Amino acid sequence: MLNESRDILAFLHTTVVANAGYAPIELPLRDGTPGAIFCPVPFLRPRELVTSQAGHSGREKQQQLLQAISDYYQEQYQQACALRGDRPLPIIASGHLTTVGASKSDAVRDIYIGTLDAFPAQHFPPADYIALGHIHRAQVVGGCEHIRYSGSPLPLSFDETGKAKSVHLVSFNDGRLSAVETLEVPVTQPLAVIKGDLAAITAQLEQWRGVEQDPPVWLDIEITTEDYLHDIQRHIQALTEDLPVEVLLVRRSREQREKILLNAQRETLSELKVEEVFERRLALTEIDDDKRARLHELFTHTLHTLTAEDENA
């Protein structure tokens, strides 16, 4: 998808790097003089870095990919140092991966399917700043102020509601990091999550009564009562008809869903994640651990492929 928009973005003075293999480049200042050396590291696909070999265990594949990513970063850094020479220019690297200890939201997908869970911060090269993507919440990595996720500029799931979105303004002095300023991104689409039984939800909805709201608030409504009405959607629709809100999701709380499973009561597919449906089907089958792990890997790979196709559509 990035490659398809490369030419269009070039007219906006934006360079797209969607694959491995690009050498470090100089980033100019506004006056045209060199400002920094940039290591353009995109999402590194395993097929670009390693060759799959039969007979390798899952642990061996994980170590092989970890080493390959580490080596790629080190090679980029060495090339950047050579390009910089004796000039007092900072070296900046990018990345699209999950690091050890990163705080994820519901919308974050696993990207190294069946192999690498997370990348240790100590395997990054000693660049002056490392700007990371993939994780939606802004955070410092491994206590290192120069390794950061800025997070997504927009909330991509309801569990990101109420958390400020931002970008980072990074300053350098004599080629060294001097300051990182957080610039908050204005909210363009308000989100809200309300929880409780029908009476509590009704009371909470009143906060929008008579309020001018444009665009309407997107709502996630979580039902906590054991008496989950079969026509709850109609009730919610009637309650919100004259309010400046748009209900995107109505669901039972996790606790109620667990109780319902124990009591074998009715549950709708709309309340389950795809992964939960697969897990429950797998739980009904008696298979050995190796086959179960392989099915997990194939399922996750298939789901990732379908999600990517939807995003590219």
N, C-alpha and C positions, 0 to 999 in steps of 0.2 A: 504494500500500500504506500509506503514512503517513496519507493522508487517511482511509482506511477505519478506522484505529485512533484517529483524532483524539478522538472523543467518549469512548472508554474511557480514554484517557490523561488526559483532562481531569479525571476523577475522582481521578487521582493527582497533581493540581496540575501537570500537564505540558502545555505549550502546543506544538502541532505547527505548524510552518510548512513546507509542502511545495512552495510555488510562489512565484515572484517577485511583488512588488507590495505587500508588507507594510511599513508604515512603522516606523521605530525606536520602541522602547518603553522605559519606565523599569523597571528591576529593583529591587524593594524589598529592604531588609535585613530581618532577622528581626523587628525592632521596627516594621516598616512604613514607615520613612523611606526616601527614595530612596537607592539604593546605586550605581547605574550606569545608563548609557544603552546599550541593546543594539540593534545593527543585525542583524536576523534574515535573513541571506543564506543561502538553501538552495542546492541544486544548481540552477544557472541553465541552463535548457534553451534551446538556440539559438532555437527557435520563439517563446519568450517575449521575446526581445531583438532579433532581426533578422528582416528579410523577405528571403527568398531571391529572387535575381534571375538570370534567364537571362543567360549570357554571362560571368559572373564566373569568373575562374580560381580554382584552389585557394588560391593565395597571397592573392588579394583576399578570399576568404571567411574565411580565417584572420585577416587583419588586421581585417576587419569585426567578427568575433566578439570578438577581443581588445579592440577599442575599446569594444564594447558592454558587456562585462563590467567594464572599467575605469570606464566612465561610470556604470554601475549602482552600483558601490562608492562612487564620488565623490558621487553623489546621496544615497546612504544616509548618508554621513558628514556632508554639509552639513545634512541634516535632523536628524541627531543633535546637531550643534553648536547648531542653533536650539532644539531641545528642552532641551538642557542649560542654555543661557543662561550666566549668570555663576556657576552653582553648581560647586563643585569635585568633579565627578563624572567617573569614567573612562568612555571610550567603548570598548565591546567590539563586535567584529564577528565573524561566523562565515563559513564558506565550505565548499564541497564541490567540490574540484577538485584537479588535479595542478599543482604549482608547478615551475618550472625547477630542476633539480638534485635533486629529491626522490628518495629511495631507495625503490624499489617492490619488492614481493614478487610471487610467482607469482599470487596470488589477486586482485591489483588489475587491474581492467579499464579499458580506455580508455573515457572517457565522452563526449568531444567527437569524435564519429565523423567521420573524414575531414577535419577542420578544424584544431582547435587542439590541439597536443600538450601544451603546458604553459603556465602563466600566470606571467609574470615578477613577482617579489616587489616590484619597484620600482613596479608599477602599483597596489599596494594604497594606500588612503588612510592618513594619519598617525593611525590609531586607537591607543589606548593598549594594546590587546591584540587579536590576531586569532587566533581558535581555528578550526583547519581540520580537515576530515575527508576521507575517501576513501583516503588512504595509510595502510597498516596498521602502519608502523613509526614509533615516536615519534622526532621530529627537529625541530630548529630550522631555519627556512627562511631561506636567503640570509644566514646569519650574524646575523640579527635576532632577539634574544632574545624580543621581544614577538610574533613570528609563529611559531606552532608547530602541528605535528600531535601530538596525544596518542597517536595510533595506535589500532588496534582493541584492545578490552579482552581479547579472546581470540585465539589464533593461528588464522588462517583458511587456512593452507597449511603443508605440512611444511617449507618453507624458512624459516619463522618459528620453527622449533623451537629451544629453548635461549635465545631472546631474551626478556627480561623484558617483561611487559606492564604498562602503567601509565596513570594519569590525572594531570592536573595540578591542583594547588591554587594558584590565582593570588591574590596579595595586592596591594592598592593602598593608597597613603597620600596623602591630600590630592589624590585624583583621578589619581595617577600610579602606574605599575607599580612595586612595591617588591620583590617576590619571586615566584619560581615554584618550588614544591615538587613533586617527583615522588613520587607514592604508588603503590607497586607493587601490582598486582592478583594475588591468590592464584591459584595454578594449580589448576583444577578438573578438567582432563582432560590427563594427561601424554601427550606425544608423543615419539617417538624415530625417528631415521633411522639405519639400519645399512647398511654397504657392504662389499663384498668378494666373494670366491668362496664356494662353498658351505661349505668348511671354516672360513673366517673368520667367516661369518655364524653357523654353528653355535656357534663359540666365543663370539661376542658375545651370543648368545641366553642363554648360561649365566648371565649376570649377573642374570637374573630367576628362576633356579632356586631354589625354596624361599623366595621373597620374597612377603610378603603385600602385594598391590597392589589397591586398590579406589578408583576404577574401574581396569580393565585399561589398560595402556599401548597407545596406538594406534601401530602401526609402519608405516614406509615402508621397504621393503627394496630396495636397489639392487644388482643383480648386475653384477660387474665382469669376470667370467671370459668368455672367448670361447666356451667350451663351455656355452651356455645350454641347459639340459635342457628337453625338451619337456614333462616332467611336474614342472617346478619347483614349481608350486603345491601338488602333492601332497606333495613333499618338505618344503616350508615348513610345511604343515599338520601333518605328522607331528612336526616338530621343535618346534612351538609348542603342541601339543595340551595339555600339562600345565603350561603357563606362563601367568602372569597378563598375557597380551598379546592384542591383537586386530590381525591383519594387515589393513591397509586397502589397501595397494598393494605389488605386486611388479613390478619393472621392470628393464630393462637400464640401465646407465649411458649417458650421452649419447655417450661415446667409443665404446662398443660398438655403439650403434645406428648411428653414422656408419660404422663398419667394416662392419657388416652390410649397410648400404645399398650400399656399394661392392662388396661380394661378392654382392649380390643374394640374400641369404639371407632366410629367413622372418622376418616381423615381425608382431606382433599390434597391432590397432587400440587395445587398451587401453593400450599404451605410448606412444601418440601423442596430442598435443593436437589439438583440432579445427582449430586454425589451421595445424598442421603438415600435416594431411591436405589441407587446401585449397591450401596452398602447393605441395605435390608434384603435385597435380592440375593446378594452374595452370602449373607448370613444363613440363608435357607439351604445352602448347598454344602455338602461335606466334601471338601477338597484339601489337599495338603498345602502347607505354607508356601512352597515354591510356586505352585500353580496360582495360589491366591495373589501372591505378589506380582506375578506376571499379568494376571487379569487386571489388577490395579493399574499397572503401568500402561497396558493397552487402552483401558478405559480413559485414563487421564490424557493420554496422547490423542485419542479420538475426540474427546471433549474440547481439548485445546485447539485442535484443527478446525472443528465446527465453529467454535467461538471466533477464531481468526477469520473464517470465511464470512461470518455474519458482519464482522467489523469492516471487511473489505467490500461488502455488497453495496 
